[in-house]
Amino acid sequence: MTARIRTFLLGLLTCVVTSVTLAGPPRFEDVPGPAANHVAKPGKLPESDAAKSADTVSKESTTDTVASPAASPAAGVEPKKSILSSIFVTAPPSAPLEQTSKAGDALTPTHDYHKDAPEILQQGDIKFYAPGYRGTWLTQSSKTSCSLKQPIPNFGYAEFRQGTAQPLEFMLLAANPPAGNGVALIHSEPPLWSHYTRPSNLGTIEMEEGEHAMTASAEWAQRLLVDLAEGMQTTLQFYDGADAARDVKITLSTMNFKSGIENFDKCRAQLLHYDFKQVKVTVLQFNADSSRLSKTVTQQLEGILELVTKDAGIKSVDIEIYSLNKELVQYNYRLATRRAQAVRDYLMHKGVDEEKLKITIYTKKKSKLEQQGIKPDQVQVVLNRDKKKKG
């Protein structure tokens, strides 16, 4: 064999011998124990040795024999480990902590995280009302009013509503009204899945006696609508002296709120901005010696147009004016006619049927309009509604 082959075989043999040595059985040190643990070989002992042995046995019989720590591995002495065993052998796992029934890596120690209900609530004197997971928002729509309502079991219901020519408002109606007047704390809390959103105190709203326990302004109602649309849960907490001196806490649910608010907004969009009673009789003021429609007159006519075009129950529109029967009689009559025609033409241009429009010019002294306090520079527009189609 060549020198290179001999060198390779010698190195291979060295590695094998080293591996066998490292993987061999553990070695133990011989630690001498007490003399009583050594067993003498069979045979006759010298007299002196026999006496010593008998004396030792008599002493050992009165005391417990203590085994040598090195007598056996079972005595608690950890044997020396080889290099490979210390690298590849892992320690046995420790006993697991008490755990909940959660699956996977979400296990948590029960005794550390599970607390009693009073410890969590920290308020044992509060009576809670909530719609629960079955809570829903109900929408009621008509030409004159819109309502978005959520029933609250065993309490009443919460409602957003808006009527014709009325602002948005929020109401809390109670089957068992609270005793006396007071204030309610309005709190906005994030849902369980929104971990990074903080709750906030919005302020207080006055509470009143009676079924209508709370009536909030348009600003409050709009703020609550925005919070609910964003998934926030609104809570209302107030003191009720008639309920065993407890605080009452009401939670508004966001379940099905998205579909409810969509229908509510559609209803509000078609609401009339003017009530029939508000524009049933409208007095238009013209500038002196002018038949042009001013900005103010145009805005008044827009309110009349909204009712006439959307309310099919309006059967006619009377345009009334009177002319002074003195001095420049013909001039006054022509001016009154131009003013009435300007109103009629504007309404016709905006889509009002000409058959619904009627112009009346009074010329006699002490006419109906003069007795009502209408001045010559004013035009009175009267809406006549068909009572059969009222609804």
Buried (B, 14 or more C-beta within 10 A) or exposed (E): EEEEEEEEEEEEEEEEEEEEEEEEEEEEEEEEBEEBEEEEEEEEEEEEEEEEBEEEEEEBEEEEEEEEEBEEEEEEBEEEEBEEEEEEEEEEEEEEEEEEEEEEEEBEEEEEEEEEEEEEEEEEEEBBBBBEEEBBBBBBBEBBBBBBBBBBEEBBBBBBBBBBBBEBBBBBBBEBBBEEEBBBBBBBBBEEEEEEBEEEEBEBBEBBEEEEBBBBEEEBBBBBBEBBEBBBBBBBBBBBEEEEEBBBBBBBBBBBBEEBBEBBEEBBEEBBEBBBEBBBEBBBEBEEEEBEBEEEBEEBBBBBBBBBBEBEBBBBBBBBBBBBEEEEEEEBBEBBBEBBEBBBEBBEEBEBEEEBBBBBBBEEEEBEBBEEEBEBBBBBBBBBBEEEEEE
